[in-house]
Structure formats: structure tokens, C-alpha cells
Amino acid sequence: MKILRKFKTLIKHSLVILTFFTVDILYLIYPQDLTHSKFYYYDGNKRIDLDLDSSLVVEFDAPKEYSFPESKLGLQSLDNTAKLVKSKGRANIWKTNINSLSADALKLLDQTQSPKIRYSPVFRSKKNGFIMALPGNIVIEFLSYWSDNQIENWLATKGFKPIKKLDISERNFYEIETPAGIASLNIANLLIGQEGVVSSSPNWWREAVPK
């Protein structure tokens, strides 16, 4: 009986370790820092070049009190000189002295704030200059003839969690869970050209501009 109890305890601890490894695997494999000399993503097969605006940070899904002047919450807890440029729905756009080219500050914010509150550097399309940010998740299109089981197995081997399959007739689009910010851009780009992948793009948030 003692041997059986020890065996059960060993299995329990092994499952806990495996759970933590599965959660962290994306952070180990895919870089969260912007190390590229040029920034870009793919819209289908078309490469879109980006400019990084390192003076701005977008804060997603923060409670209203996070944007109050002289608040000690969120971004202002790291930079008390940060200025709220504008609020757009779920997004607060801040002008800050935190250099968003380094992910360290945004990682610290992600670790110390509510999991529902996320942070992203700001990019601008070289084509139109619109503000774009990364609230988390990517969208992958798989080969049209791949079955749901094939896709689920592919995702499992990569350590990805599917959020939902998008309702697009005769196409295999899936939204996949990733961290917010730089990590989602890097993950999307690294999946381009992999077996079964037709396209891979971040789940961009774009500032709505009146026509």
C-alpha cells in the first residue's frame, strides 16, 4: 500500500510539472522581444512592413480608474509622467517614456496587473500610418482539405490552444491563443511556411479612422 501511495504521489507531481511546462512552452520557443531590424507581418501571402512608435503603448481592457490622472495603477505605476492620448473602446493609448522596443517593462506590467489587462507596443502601417496594436491571439488559415482532427493534432504538437474556428465557408481559419504584444507578432511570423499553414497573422487591433 505504501508503494502504491508513493506511486500515486509521483504521478500527481509529474502531472503538475507537465501542466506548467505546457503553459510555458510558448514563452520558451517564441521570443517576446523585438529583435528584428525590420518589423512586418503577413496579410495572406503579402508582407506588410511596419514602423514601431516606441513612444506609445496601448493598454487593453483596463478598468476606468486606470486612466485617471495621477493614478498609481497600470502603466502609470511604472511611468508617472505617462499621458493618456485617447481612449478607443477597450483600448487606452498612452504616450510614455517607457521604450516599448524592450519588452521588459510590458512583461512586468503583464505579471503585476490583472490577467484581463494586456499591453502592446504601437505599430503604424507604412502604407497609411494608422495605429495598430496587439491585444493577443493570432489567426491561422490551414489547408482547406485538412480535417478538424488534423488541425487539432497540429495545434497540440505546437502547444497551442484554439479559441474558435471562424465561420468562413470552405476555409479553415482558427483563432489561436497567444500572449499580447510582441510575442503574438513573432509567433505569427514564425508559423509562415510551416506544413499545413496557408497564412498566419496577428489578431490586430486597429484604430478606427472616420472616412
HUPEHU-V476455 format. One record per run of one state. SS is the DSSP state (hx for helix, st for strand, lp for the rest). FROM is the first residue (numbers start at 0). LEN is the number of residues. Records with the same first field share a line. If there is no record, write none. Layout:
SS = FROM-LEN + FROM-LEN
//
This chain:
lp = 0-1 + 29-9 + 43-2 + 60-3 + 67-6 + 77-5 + 88-2 + 95-8 + 112-5 + 125-5 + 142-5 + 158-3 + 165-6 + 176-5 + 190-6 + 206-5
hx = 1-28 + 63-4 + 73-4 + 103-9 + 147-11 + 181-9
st = 38-5 + 45-15 + 82-6 + 90-5 + 117-8 + 130-12 + 161-4 + 171-5 + 196-10
//
